[in-house]
Amino acid sequence: MSAVLDSHLVVQRGAFRLDIALTIGAGEVVALLGPNGAGKTTALRALAGLLPVDAGQVVLGGQTLDEPSRGVFVPADRRPVGVVFQDYLLFPHLSALDNVAFGPRRHGVGKTAARLRAAALLERVGLIEQARRKPRQLSGGQAQRVALARALAVDPVLLLLDEPLAALDARTRLETRAELHRHLGEQPGATLLVTHDPLDALVLADRLVIIEDGRIVQEGDAATITAQPRTDYVARLVGLNLYRARAHGHTAVLSGGFSLALAEALEGDVFVAFAPTAVALHPRQPEGSPRNTWPATITGIQRHGDNLRVQLAGAVDAAADITPNAAAHLNLMPGQVVWAAVKATETRAYPA
């Protein structure tokens, strides 16, 4: 897949430095994930032309948009880039139709032609009947679709989506996510989705790029990232317990000296991961088949879907998911000491 976007973004803001390379192919949707302060919005603003890079370059469709070493900088309004902002930023005094027609009009398209294009896009996103309504007369999901239509109206080579579903309630978010997935599948250019929501990323994106502290820490397709997280943030994102260890055969020794039995033999520095559902809790040390066991203190209990998530502190800090019935049987409460157990066959180890 040839790269539509080929960029190296270096932005210095006080003590914070963003330094990442981003490439996106034609028709590809890439999700940029990371915790607050990781640099996601800085990257989006740099690509949009709202923030110049201090070093590196932004090349889009073969055209250099930003390269400070050569004195090149194309301003935002001249870039073939469409942006859907988190709060949509629709013009409150314009109808949905005129909001969508605004971009083509700015690019020199006549009023009639711009409105015809806007009407076609509103038809595409299922909102032609709301064409005359102002933003305040639209629901959150409708406003999001108008913002998407407005971004697509300029035939963007690059479409930027900044937390596009964050402002929606849970039900509207579910419906709008499915609609957005369909529209992105029809987008011939490159798409970058900036989000902190792993579900949005997993559903909408072909590839995930995860940044922390202004650096890329992991990238790949969803299956690769969920199977082999490489940082605590990524592990939490995909719902796994993760540890760095030194492996010798079927044994992995953690930094504190605690040993975990592994299903497969490995040598050297490794990551060891297991799901919270793999952690069983017992009132006393269990006997029977070989497994990893350790005493742990309950530090918290929260509802997690249909189960309870129990936070454990001990030789191995971990999260365990158990049923409400199991919790009631064990009479669990914060401060209580229990025994945690994980079968070796439930662990997943891979080179660090």
Salt bridges, closest charged atoms under 4 A:
ASP19 OD1 - HIS8 NE2 2.68
GLU28 OE2 - ARG207 NE 2.89
ASP54 OD2 - ARG13 NH1 3.84
GLU67 OE1 - ARG70 NH1 2.91
ASP77 OD2 - ARG106 NH2 3.54
ASP98 OD1 - ARG115 NH2 2.92
ASP155 OD1 - ARG117 NH2 2.55
GLU163 OE2 - HIS196 ND1 2.92
GLU175 OE2 - ARG171 NE 3.73
GLU179 OE1 - ARG145 NE 3.32
GLU186 OE1 - ARG124 NE 3.21
ASP197 OD2 - ARG173 NH2 2.91
ASP200 OD2 - ARG173 NH2 2.87
ASP200 OD1 - ARG177 NE 2.75
GLU219 OE1 - ARG207 NH1 3.32
GLU267 OE1 - HIS248 ND1 3.95
ASP269 OD1 - ARG246 NH1 3.10
ASP321 OD1 - ARG309 NE 2.79
